[in-house]
Amino acid sequence: MSQNRKILLLGVDGLIPELVERFCAEGVLPNIQRLRDEGGSTRLLPYISTWGDTNFVTFLTGQAPGTSWVGQRLPPSGTAHLLELMRDAGQRAALVHFPESLVPAGERDLCFAPFWSGSGPAPMELAPACLHSTHLDRWTSTPSTEALGWPPTGTLAHHQKHNRFAIERTNDGFVALIPAHRGEPVPVTLRLDGERLRLEIAKAEASLRVGEWSDWLPLADEHAIEGKPAAVRFKLLDLDVASGRIDLLQSQITAPEGSSGRPGLARRLIERHGPFISKWAVSADPDTRYFETSFEEGRYQLEWLVDSALTLLNDEGFSLFATVFRLNDETHHTCLAQCDPESKFYTASDHERYLDVIRRSYRILDAAVGRALVGCDEDTMLVLASDHGDVPNSHLCDIHRRLAEFDLCTIDGEGKPDVAASQALLKDERGGLEIFVNRDLVPAAEIERVQTRILKALTTWYVDTDTGERNVVALALKKQDASPLGYWGERMGDVLFAYAPGFVWGTNQRGDTVDELVTPGANHGPQVPTASTGFASNHGVAFFHGADIRSGVELPFDTARGIQRMDSAGATFARLLGLSTDSLDGKVLEGMLEPTRRERG
């Protein structure tokens, strides 16, 4: 058996096990079905918070949150996690479009285009993906009375975009301005040519009919943004010569080489596979004009990721490639509430329309799995895995207002906690389910008393619904009691909790502590990891395919026979790469491995 084992981790944000099973039964996911038939599979229980940063960190480190979860944008170091073990063994890891809460451990590793969760645009983004139009009034927007997500100040749960810009008429045609983040806007000259639209940008040209994409057009010379080599492409969405109406999609413009740590290698990937995009211009929402372009741009991104994975593993000497693809999660956020029969927003007449949007994202993923299977050599194990699933939302919850009702938190005029005056509060980077006692205000002798008061606020939180009284919080534990949930150490909060199914972080204009939602959506992060309906669940899922994996094995997932956690994957990776698992918290998925591999381990 080969000693040069390699792993291609195709991570998926929010793949739902029940929907994988449904679509496989329909016969529309032949490549994922092949993974099931020829390899091993299991559901995985996420950790709290049930979101990507926490769980992909534990997945790829092989360690529970108490060991390796520092916080969003705060990678672990010195815990002897999987990537550090690989570095010490001379094995190279490439994290490409992966959460920035984990970065490679070695100087020869590659960190390319990590997710950006800080304020403002990502450093690698020169200009956002945009829609340019001569008739912006065609996009009417209803002001939202709710803000969901963590921190509860945005619209994460709805994946809304605000990226529409006017096309202006000139003496000899039209002009669209690409809004560069750091520099002057880049002009795109547009001229009507019969049923075609001619574009000129920098020294490049394109001629498009409705529905056509341009090639990637280079930005050079005086039009280069920040002096960096980059390219852009366009799709003509609509053209009406009589009225002069033009709708034009412009791709995101990026320059990820400089922040990769390996600019030469990053440039080779771009030269070989084309420019990289981390975002698409239109949400995958069937109620949004031109939403189908999200599938086109999502497919481009995913093919880029798979092709780059094969380049790095087959030609550049890497032992591990890991990425995360986010289109599937977006379709859950925008469509699951309308097609899950247990959702308050469900209607039978709309069920199939919304379900088909989700199905399309899964088919794009399936095609990429097939692309990877063709390109993987006999030494490469392909892993398809998700960090969590999704379930529909029903209520928003303002945790700081709840704490204020128990005199634990002081709220300012904007509804935000006054840190200096609050005994208890949450930290943005920790995921929104850990409450910290303010040690600048609370004496050490009073900490446990405040913990008890926090527990009272959480465990007595109820709301009346059409179906009766419901508890808002599913579980709550003091720090000293939270080790069964995988949490320990000085970084964690003083109280750990999770909301009941359907409850989500948020605020509204009235300043309610808890209120029924008026906008459909689905979520995962704040809810208990076991949240489920008859249609979907918060569970993650993983498929392993390769020479060391037994065929057709599905590990049981129940409390009587075992529940696999996210860190089990990292421990299994270590075993397959010939590394020690002594410093890892996760348990190797022994039932998936061929006996010869188990015996050697």
C-alpha positions as CSV (number, residue, x, y, z in Angstrom):
1,M,0.0,0.0,0.0
2,S,1.2,3.5,-0.9
3,Q,3.0,5.5,1.8
4,N,2.2,8.7,-0.1
5,R,-1.4,9.1,1.0
6,K,-3.0,12.5,0.1
7,I,-6.4,13.9,1.1
8,L,-8.7,16.2,-0.9
9,L,-11.3,17.6,1.5
10,L,-14.2,19.2,-0.4
11,G,-15.9,20.9,2.5
12,V,-19.4,22.2,2.0
13,D,-21.0,24.8,4.1
14,G,-24.4,23.4,5.3
15,L,-24.9,20.1,3.4
16,I,-28.1,18.5,4.9
17,P,-28.0,14.7,5.2
18,E,-31.7,14.3,4.7
19,L,-31.6,16.2,1.4
20,V,-28.5,14.2,0.2
21,E,-30.6,11.1,0.8
22,R,-33.6,12.6,-0.9
23,F,-31.7,13.7,-4.0
24,C,-29.7,10.5,-4.2
25,A,-33.0,8.5,-4.2
26,E,-34.2,10.8,-7.0
27,G,-31.1,9.7,-9.0
28,V,-29.8,13.2,-9.6
29,L,-26.6,12.9,-7.5
30,P,-24.8,9.9,-9.3
31,N,-21.3,10.9,-8.1
32,I,-22.3,11.4,-4.5
33,Q,-24.1,8.1,-4.7
34,R,-20.9,6.6,-5.9
35,L,-19.1,7.9,-2.8
36,R,-21.8,6.2,-0.7
37,D,-21.5,2.9,-2.6
38,E,-17.8,2.7,-2.9
39,G,-16.7,4.4,0.3
40,G,-17.7,5.1,3.9
41,S,-20.1,7.7,5.2
42,T,-21.4,9.0,8.5
43,R,-23.4,11.8,10.0
44,L,-21.4,14.1,12.2
45,L,-22.8,16.1,15.2
46,P,-21.6,19.7,15.2
47,Y,-20.3,21.5,18.2
48,I,-21.9,24.6,19.6
49,S,-21.9,27.1,17.9
50,T,-23.3,25.2,15.0
51,W,-21.5,27.3,12.4
52,G,-18.6,26.9,10.0
53,D,-15.8,28.5,11.9
54,T,-16.2,26.4,15.0
55,N,-16.8,23.1,13.3
56,F,-14.4,23.3,10.3
57,V,-11.7,24.2,12.8
58,T,-12.5,21.1,14.9
59,F,-12.9,19.0,11.8
60,L,-9.5,19.8,10.4
61,T,-7.6,20.1,13.7
62,G,-8.9,16.8,15.1
63,Q,-9.5,18.7,18.4
64,A,-12.6,19.8,20.3
65,P,-13.4,23.5,20.8
66,G,-12.0,23.4,24.3
67,T,-8.5,22.6,22.8
68,S,-8.4,24.4,19.4
69,W,-11.3,26.9,19.1
70,V,-9.9,30.4,19.9
71,G,-12.4,32.5,18.0
72,Q,-13.3,33.8,14.6
73,R,-10.1,35.1,12.8
74,L,-8.0,33.7,15.7
75,P,-6.3,30.5,14.6
76,P,-5.1,28.0,17.2
77,S,-1.4,27.5,17.8
78,G,0.7,25.2,19.9
79,T,-2.0,22.6,20.5
80,A,-0.3,19.8,18.4
81,H,-3.3,19.8,16.1
82,L,-3.4,18.0,12.7
83,L,-1.8,20.8,10.6
84,E,1.0,21.2,13.2
85,L,1.6,17.4,13.2
86,M,1.7,17.5,9.4
87,R,4.3,20.4,9.5
88,D,6.5,18.5,11.9
89,A,6.4,15.4,9.6
90,G,7.3,17.5,6.5
91,Q,3.8,17.1,5.0
92,R,2.3,20.2,3.3
93,A,-1.2,21.5,3.6
94,A,-3.1,23.9,1.3
95,L,-6.1,25.7,2.7
96,V,-7.9,27.4,-0.1
97,H,-11.1,29.4,0.5
98,F,-11.2,28.1,4.0
99,P,-12.3,29.8,7.2
100,E,-9.6,32.2,8.4
101,S,-10.1,30.8,11.9
102,L,-7.6,28.1,10.9
103,V,-4.5,28.7,8.8
104,P,-1.7,26.3,7.7
105,A,1.0,25.7,10.3
106,G,4.1,25.6,8.1
107,E,6.0,28.1,5.9
108,R,5.8,25.8,2.9
109,D,2.0,25.5,3.2
110,L,-0.5,27.5,1.3
111,C,-3.3,29.8,2.6
112,F,-5.2,31.1,-0.4
113,A,-8.2,33.5,-0.3
114,P,-9.5,32.6,3.2
115,F,-13.0,33.7,4.2
116,W,-13.1,37.3,5.3
117,S,-15.2,38.1,8.3
118,G,-13.7,41.3,9.4
119,S,-15.2,44.8,8.8
120,G,-15.0,46.1,5.2
121,P,-14.0,44.2,2.1
122,A,-11.4,41.4,2.1
123,P,-7.9,42.7,1.4
124,M,-7.8,40.5,-1.7
125,E,-11.0,42.0,-3.2
126,L,-10.2,44.9,-5.4
127,A,-13.9,45.4,-6.5
128,P,-17.1,43.7,-5.5
129,A,-19.3,41.6,-7.8
130,C,-22.0,44.1,-9.1
131,L,-25.1,44.5,-11.1
132,H,-25.1,47.6,-13.4
133,S,-28.3,48.8,-14.8
134,T,-29.8,51.8,-16.6
135,H,-33.1,51.1,-14.7
136,L,-32.3,50.6,-11.1
137,D,-36.0,51.2,-10.2
138,R,-36.7,47.7,-11.4
139,W,-35.1,46.5,-8.2
140,T,-37.5,47.6,-5.5
141,S,-36.4,46.7,-1.9
142,T,-38.6,46.5,1.1
143,P,-36.8,47.9,4.2
144,S,-36.2,45.1,6.7
145,T,-37.5,45.4,10.2
146,E,-35.3,42.5,11.3
147,A,-31.6,41.9,11.5
148,L,-30.5,38.3,11.9
149,G,-27.1,36.5,12.4
150,W,-24.2,36.9,14.7
151,P,-23.3,39.6,15.5
152,P,-27.1,40.4,15.2
153,T,-26.6,43.5,13.1
154,G,-26.6,42.1,9.6
155,T,-28.7,40.0,7.2
156,L,-26.7,36.8,7.2
157,A,-29.7,34.5,7.5
158,H,-31.1,36.0,4.3
159,H,-27.9,36.4,2.2
160,Q,-29.1,39.8,0.9
161,K,-26.7,41.8,-1.4
162,H,-26.5,45.6,-1.9
163,N,-24.4,45.8,-5.0
164,R,-26.5,47.6,-7.7
165,F,-25.0,50.5,-9.6
166,A,-26.4,52.9,-12.3
167,I,-25.3,52.8,-15.9
168,E,-25.1,56.4,-17.1
169,R,-25.9,57.6,-20.6
170,T,-23.1,59.5,-22.5
171,N,-23.0,61.4,-25.8
172,D,-22.0,58.2,-27.7
173,G,-23.3,55.4,-25.6
174,F,-23.2,54.5,-22.0
175,V,-20.7,54.0,-19.2
176,A,-20.7,51.8,-16.1
177,L,-18.3,52.4,-13.3
178,I,-16.7,49.5,-11.4
179,P,-16.5,50.6,-7.7
180,A,-12.9,49.9,-6.7
181,H,-12.5,49.7,-2.9
182,R,-9.2,51.5,-2.8
183,G,-8.8,53.8,-5.8
184,E,-10.8,55.5,-8.6
185,P,-13.7,53.7,-10.2
186,V,-12.8,51.8,-13.4
187,P,-15.0,53.0,-16.4
188,V,-16.6,50.4,-18.8
189,T,-17.7,52.0,-22.1
190,L,-20.9,50.4,-23.5
191,R,-22.2,50.8,-27.0
192,L,-25.3,49.3,-28.7
193,D,-24.5,47.3,-31.8
194,G,-27.8,45.9,-33.1
195,E,-28.8,43.1,-30.7
196,R,-25.4,43.1,-29.2
197,L,-23.6,45.2,-26.6
198,R,-20.0,46.2,-27.1
199,L,-17.9,46.7,-24.0
200,E,-14.5,48.4,-23.7
201,I,-12.5,48.3,-20.5
202,A,-8.8,49.2,-20.3
203,K,-7.5,47.9,-23.6
204,A,-9.8,44.9,-23.8
205,E,-13.1,44.6,-25.7
206,A,-16.1,42.2,-25.8
207,S,-19.3,41.9,-27.7
208,L,-22.2,40.2,-26.0
209,R,-25.7,39.0,-26.7
210,V,-28.2,38.6,-23.9
211,G,-27.3,35.6,-21.9
212,E,-23.6,35.5,-23.0
213,W,-20.6,35.8,-20.7
214,S,-17.4,37.6,-21.9
215,D,-14.0,36.1,-21.5
216,W,-11.9,37.3,-18.6
217,L,-10.7,40.8,-19.6
218,P,-7.4,42.0,-18.1
219,L,-7.2,45.3,-16.3
220,A,-3.9,46.9,-17.3
221,D,-1.9,50.1,-17.3
222,E,-3.8,53.1,-16.0
223,H,-6.9,51.1,-15.3
224,A,-5.2,48.5,-13.0
225,I,-6.6,48.7,-9.5
226,E,-3.9,49.4,-6.9
227,G,-1.4,48.5,-9.6
228,K,-2.2,44.8,-9.3
229,P,-2.7,42.5,-12.2
230,A,-6.4,41.3,-12.3
231,A,-9.2,40.5,-14.6
232,V,-13.0,40.9,-14.8
233,R,-15.7,39.3,-16.8
234,F,-19.3,40.3,-17.6
235,K,-22.6,38.7,-18.5
236,L,-25.3,40.7,-20.4
237,L,-28.5,40.0,-18.6
238,D,-30.9,42.2,-20.5
239,L,-30.8,44.5,-23.5
240,D,-33.8,46.5,-24.9
241,V,-32.7,48.7,-27.7
242,A,-35.9,50.7,-28.0
243,S,-35.8,51.8,-24.4
244,G,-32.1,51.7,-23.9
245,R,-32.4,49.3,-21.0
246,I,-29.3,47.5,-20.1
247,D,-28.7,45.1,-17.2
248,L,-25.1,43.9,-16.9
249,L,-23.4,41.6,-14.4
250,Q,-19.8,42.2,-13.4
251,S,-17.8,39.6,-11.6
252,Q,-15.8,40.2,-8.4
253,I,-12.3,41.4,-9.1
254,T,-9.6,39.8,-6.8
255,A,-5.9,39.8,-6.4
256,P,-5.3,36.9,-3.8
257,E,-1.6,36.3,-4.6
258,G,-0.1,38.8,-2.2
259,S,-1.8,37.6,0.9
260,S,-1.3,33.9,0.2
261,G,2.2,33.5,1.7
262,R,3.2,31.8,-1.5
263,P,2.6,34.4,-4.3
264,G,4.5,32.5,-6.9
265,L,2.4,29.3,-6.4
266,A,-0.8,31.4,-6.2
267,R,0.1,33.1,-9.5
268,R,0.6,29.7,-11.1
269,L,-2.8,28.5,-10.0
270,I,-4.4,31.6,-11.5
271,E,-2.5,31.4,-14.7
272,R,-3.5,27.7,-15.1
273,H,-7.1,27.9,-13.9
274,G,-8.1,31.5,-14.3
275,P,-9.0,34.3,-11.9
276,F,-10.5,33.3,-8.5
277,I,-13.8,34.6,-7.2
278,S,-15.0,34.2,-3.6
279,K,-18.4,35.7,-4.1
280,W,-21.1,35.8,-6.8
281,A,-23.1,38.9,-7.8
282,V,-26.7,37.7,-7.1
283,S,-28.1,35.7,-4.2
284,A,-29.3,32.2,-4.9
285,D,-32.9,33.2,-4.1
286,P,-35.7,32.5,-6.6
287,D,-37.4,35.7,-5.6
288,T,-34.4,37.7,-6.8
289,R,-34.0,38.8,-10.4
290,Y,-31.3,36.9,-12.3
291,F,-30.8,34.5,-9.4
292,E,-29.7,31.8,-11.8
293,T,-26.4,33.5,-12.3
294,S,-25.5,32.5,-8.8
295,F,-25.4,28.9,-10.0
296,E,-23.2,29.9,-13.0
297,E,-20.7,31.8,-10.9
298,G,-20.9,29.1,-8.1
299,R,-20.1,26.4,-10.7
300,Y,-17.1,28.4,-11.9
301,Q,-15.8,28.8,-8.4
302,L,-16.2,25.2,-7.5
303,E,-14.6,23.9,-10.7
304,W,-11.7,26.3,-10.0
305,L,-11.4,24.8,-6.5
306,V,-11.4,21.2,-7.6
307,D,-9.0,21.8,-10.5
308,S,-6.6,23.7,-8.1
309,A,-6.9,20.9,-5.6
310,L,-5.8,18.4,-8.2
311,T,-2.9,20.6,-9.3
312,L,-1.6,21.1,-5.7
313,L,-2.0,17.4,-4.8
314,N,-0.8,15.8,-8.1
315,D,1.8,18.3,-9.3
316,E,3.0,20.5,-6.3
317,G,3.7,18.0,-3.6
318,F,0.9,18.8,-1.1
319,S,-0.5,16.1,1.1
320,L,-3.7,17.8,2.1
321,F,-6.0,20.2,0.3
322,A,-9.0,21.7,2.1
323,T,-11.7,24.1,0.9
324,V,-15.3,25.1,1.7
325,F,-18.0,25.7,-0.9
326,R,-20.9,27.9,0.3
327,L,-23.6,27.9,-2.4
328,N,-25.5,25.0,-0.8
329,D,-25.8,26.8,2.5
330,E,-27.0,29.9,0.7
331,T,-29.9,28.0,-0.9
332,H,-30.8,26.7,2.5
333,H,-31.0,30.1,4.0
334,T,-33.1,31.5,1.1
335,C,-35.3,28.5,0.4
336,L,-35.5,25.9,3.1
337,A,-38.2,27.7,5.2
338,Q,-40.5,27.7,2.1
339,C,-40.1,24.0,1.3
340,D,-39.9,22.4,4.8
341,P,-43.5,21.3,5.7
342,E,-42.8,22.1,9.4
343,S,-41.9,25.7,8.7
344,K,-44.4,28.5,9.4
345,F,-43.6,29.9,5.9
346,Y,-44.3,26.7,4.1
347,T,-47.0,26.5,1.4
348,A,-47.6,23.4,-0.7
349,S,-47.9,25.4,-3.9
350,D,-44.4,26.9,-3.5
351,H,-42.7,23.7,-2.2
352,E,-41.3,22.4,-5.4
353,R,-40.1,25.9,-6.7
354,Y,-38.0,26.5,-3.7
355,L,-36.8,22.8,-3.3
356,D,-35.6,22.9,-6.9
357,V,-33.3,25.8,-6.2
358,I,-31.7,23.7,-3.4
359,R,-31.6,20.7,-5.7
360,R,-29.8,22.7,-8.4
361,S,-27.0,23.6,-5.9
362,Y,-26.6,19.9,-4.9
363,R,-26.3,18.9,-8.6
364,I,-23.6,21.5,-9.1
365,L,-21.8,19.9,-6.1
366,D,-22.3,16.5,-7.5
367,A,-20.8,17.4,-10.9
368,A,-17.7,18.7,-9.0
369,V,-17.4,15.5,-7.1
370,G,-17.4,13.7,-10.4
371,R,-14.7,16.0,-11.7
372,A,-12.6,15.3,-8.6
373,L,-13.1,11.5,-8.9
374,V,-11.7,11.6,-12.4
375,G,-8.7,13.6,-11.4
376,C,-7.7,11.9,-8.2
377,D,-4.9,9.4,-8.4
378,E,-4.8,6.1,-6.5
379,D,-3.0,7.7,-3.6
380,T,-5.7,10.4,-3.0
381,M,-8.6,10.0,-0.7
382,L,-11.6,12.2,-1.6
383,V,-13.6,13.5,1.4
384,L,-16.9,15.3,0.9
385,A,-18.1,16.8,4.2
386,S,-20.3,19.5,5.8
387,D,-20.0,21.4,9.0
388,H,-23.7,21.4,9.8
389,G,-27.1,21.4,8.2
390,D,-30.0,23.8,8.6
391,V,-33.5,24.0,10.0
392,P,-36.2,26.7,9.4
393,N,-36.3,29.8,11.6
394,S,-39.3,30.8,13.6
395,H,-38.3,33.5,16.2
396,L,-35.5,36.0,16.7
397,C,-33.9,36.4,20.1
398,D,-32.0,39.3,21.5
399,I,-29.8,37.8,24.2
400,H,-28.4,41.0,25.5
401,R,-31.9,42.4,26.1
402,R,-32.7,39.1,27.9
403,L,-29.7,39.6,30.2
404,A,-30.8,43.2,30.7
405,E,-34.1,42.0,32.0
406,F,-32.2,40.3,34.9
407,D,-30.0,43.4,35.5
408,L,-27.0,41.5,34.1
409,C,-26.4,43.8,31.1
410,T,-26.8,47.5,30.4
411,I,-28.2,48.4,26.9
412,D,-27.3,51.7,25.2
413,G,-29.6,53.8,23.0
414,E,-28.8,51.6,19.9
415,G,-29.7,48.4,21.7
416,K,-26.0,47.4,22.1
417,P,-24.4,46.3,25.4
418,D,-22.5,48.9,27.4
419,V,-19.4,46.8,28.1
420,A,-18.2,48.9,31.0
421,A,-21.5,48.8,32.8
422,S,-22.5,45.1,32.2
423,Q,-21.9,42.2,34.5
424,A,-22.4,39.7,31.6
425,L,-22.1,39.9,27.8
426,L,-21.1,38.0,24.7
427,K,-18.0,38.3,22.4
428,D,-18.5,38.6,18.7
429,E,-15.6,36.3,17.8
430,R,-16.7,33.4,20.0
431,G,-19.9,32.6,18.1
432,G,-22.7,34.1,20.1
433,L,-23.5,31.2,22.5
434,E,-21.0,31.9,25.3
435,I,-21.7,34.4,28.0
436,F,-18.8,36.0,29.8
437,V,-18.8,37.5,33.3
438,N,-17.2,40.9,33.2
439,R,-14.3,40.4,35.6
440,D,-13.6,44.2,35.5
441,L,-16.9,44.7,37.2
442,V,-17.6,41.5,39.1
443,P,-15.3,40.4,42.0
444,A,-14.0,36.9,41.9
445,A,-16.1,35.9,44.9
446,E,-19.3,36.9,43.0
447,I,-18.6,35.1,39.6
448,E,-20.5,31.9,40.4
449,R,-23.4,34.0,41.7
450,V,-23.6,35.8,38.4
451,Q,-23.3,32.5,36.5
452,T,-26.3,31.2,38.4
453,R,-28.2,34.4,37.6
454,I,-27.4,34.0,33.9
455,L,-28.7,30.4,34.0
456,K,-31.9,31.6,35.6
457,A,-32.3,34.2,32.7
458,L,-31.8,31.4,30.1
459,T,-33.7,28.5,31.6
460,T,-36.8,30.6,32.4
461,W,-37.0,32.1,28.9
462,Y,-40.3,31.1,27.3
463,V,-42.5,32.4,24.5
464,D,-46.2,31.7,23.7
465,T,-46.8,30.4,20.2
466,D,-49.8,29.1,18.3
467,T,-48.9,25.6,19.4
468,G,-48.4,26.5,23.0
469,E,-45.6,27.6,25.3
470,R,-42.1,27.0,24.0
471,N,-38.7,27.3,25.7
472,V,-36.3,29.6,23.9
473,V,-33.1,28.0,25.2
474,A,-32.6,24.2,24.7
475,L,-29.6,23.9,27.1
476,A,-27.4,26.0,29.3
477,L,-24.4,25.0,31.4
478,K,-21.9,26.7,33.6
479,K,-18.3,26.7,32.3
480,Q,-17.2,24.2,34.9
481,D,-19.9,21.7,33.7
482,A,-19.4,22.1,30.0
483,S,-16.7,19.5,29.3
484,P,-19.2,16.9,28.0
485,L,-20.0,19.4,25.2
486,G,-16.3,19.6,24.3
487,Y,-15.6,22.9,26.0
488,W,-13.0,23.7,28.6
489,G,-10.1,26.1,29.2
490,E,-9.7,29.8,29.8
491,R,-10.9,31.0,26.4
492,M,-14.5,29.8,26.8
493,G,-17.3,31.8,28.3
494,D,-18.6,31.4,31.8
495,V,-21.9,30.0,30.6
496,L,-22.5,28.0,27.4
497,F,-25.9,27.7,25.9
498,A,-27.9,26.9,22.7
499,Y,-31.2,28.0,21.5
500,A,-34.1,25.6,20.8
501,P,-34.9,24.7,17.2
502,G,-36.2,27.6,15.2
503,F,-34.7,30.4,17.4
504,V,-32.1,32.6,15.9
505,W,-29.9,35.5,16.9
506,G,-31.4,38.8,16.0
507,T,-32.9,42.2,16.7
508,N,-35.9,44.1,15.4
509,Q,-37.0,47.7,15.2
510,R,-39.3,47.5,18.1
511,G,-36.5,46.2,20.4
512,D,-38.2,43.0,21.3
513,T,-36.4,40.4,23.5
514,V,-38.0,37.6,21.5
515,D,-40.4,37.8,18.6
516,E,-41.9,35.8,15.9
517,L,-40.1,36.3,12.5
518,V,-41.9,38.0,9.6
519,T,-39.3,37.1,7.0
520,P,-38.7,33.4,5.9
521,G,-35.2,32.0,6.5
522,A,-33.3,29.1,7.9
523,N,-30.4,28.9,10.3
524,H,-28.0,26.7,12.2
525,G,-25.4,28.5,14.3
526,P,-27.5,29.5,17.4
527,Q,-29.6,26.3,17.6
528,V,-28.9,23.1,19.4
529,P,-26.8,20.8,17.2
530,T,-29.5,18.1,17.3
531,A,-32.2,20.4,15.9
532,S,-34.2,18.6,13.2
533,T,-37.5,18.4,11.5
534,G,-38.9,15.6,9.4
535,F,-37.4,17.3,6.4
536,A,-33.9,18.5,7.5
537,S,-31.5,18.7,10.4
538,N,-28.5,20.5,11.8
539,H,-26.4,17.3,11.4
540,G,-23.2,17.4,9.3
541,V,-22.3,14.6,7.0
542,A,-19.1,13.1,5.6
543,F,-18.2,10.7,2.8
544,F,-14.8,9.1,2.5
545,H,-13.6,7.5,-0.8
546,G,-10.2,6.0,-1.5
547,A,-8.0,2.9,-1.3
548,D,-8.0,2.7,2.6
549,I,-11.7,3.1,3.0
550,R,-14.1,0.1,3.2
551,S,-16.9,0.1,0.5
552,G,-20.5,0.7,1.3
553,V,-20.0,1.4,5.0
554,E,-22.4,3.8,6.8
555,L,-21.5,4.2,10.4
556,P,-24.5,4.2,12.8
557,F,-25.4,7.6,14.3
558,D,-27.5,7.2,17.4
559,T,-27.1,7.6,21.2
560,A,-27.1,3.8,21.7
561,R,-24.3,2.9,19.3
562,G,-22.3,6.1,19.0
563,I,-22.5,9.7,17.8
564,Q,-19.5,10.9,15.7
565,R,-18.3,14.4,16.3
566,M,-16.6,16.8,13.9
567,D,-13.1,16.2,15.4
568,S,-13.3,12.5,14.5
569,A,-12.5,13.5,10.9
570,G,-9.2,15.2,11.8
571,A,-8.2,12.2,13.8
572,T,-9.0,9.9,10.9
573,F,-7.0,12.1,8.6
574,A,-4.0,11.8,10.9
575,R,-4.3,8.0,10.9
576,L,-4.4,7.9,7.1
577,L,-1.4,10.2,6.8
578,G,0.6,8.0,9.2
579,L,0.6,10.6,12.1
580,S,0.2,10.1,15.8
581,T,-3.3,10.8,17.2
582,D,-2.2,11.1,20.8
583,S,-2.6,14.9,20.9
584,L,-6.0,14.8,19.2
585,D,-9.4,14.7,20.9
586,G,-11.3,13.1,18.1
587,K,-11.7,9.4,17.8
588,V,-10.6,7.7,14.6
589,L,-13.5,6.5,12.5
590,E,-12.2,2.9,12.7
591,G,-15.3,1.4,11.2
592,M,-14.5,3.1,7.9
593,L,-11.0,1.9,7.5
594,E,-9.8,-1.3,5.8
595,P,-8.5,-3.8,8.3
596,T,-4.9,-3.5,7.1
597,R,-4.9,0.2,7.8
598,R,-6.4,-0.3,11.3
599,E,-3.8,-2.9,12.1
600,R,-0.9,-0.6,11.1
601,G,-2.4,2.2,13.1
